[in-house]
Amino acid sequence: MEAGFRTLLEGFSKIYDCSTEGRALMSIDLATFAANVSRQNLAGHINQECLTPITVSPKFGMEYVDMYIKVFYFPQEDVIEWIRDHISEYHLTHLLTLVSFGAHNHMPQTHMQHLVRRRQIIKEFQVQAA
């Protein structure tokens, strides 16, 4: 299930030019996917005896992808603040899509370079801590 949510996020992040209606349709697609992979729905298709508990990490569930879609609607300043707060939770390419191709968010090159460098520092710190 997590792989499905991650795949949706990956696909959504590859769409660079999208209308507000298109982003709304992404939310509908996400909700439809989440409803169809729910435990209750899967239980109807799988023998109850072999059904193991299904859990999705909150980090990679519907809320994770839904938040990403919603950030496209934020004003530029809020996008930058959101990225600073969530920089270690999303892949760098996903974050760059948010700042580069949001409907009205066109970040100056220097801000993007700063975010890329910050992400590299965080990754280096995580490797050293491990």
Buried (B, 14 or more C-beta within 10 A) or exposed (E): BEEBBBEBBEEBBEEEEBEEEEBEEBBEBBEEBBEEBEEEEEEEEEEEEEEEEEEBEEEBBBBBBBBBBEBBBBEBEEBBEBBEEBBEEBEEEBBBBBBEBBBEBEBEEEEBEEBEEBBEEEEEEEEEEE
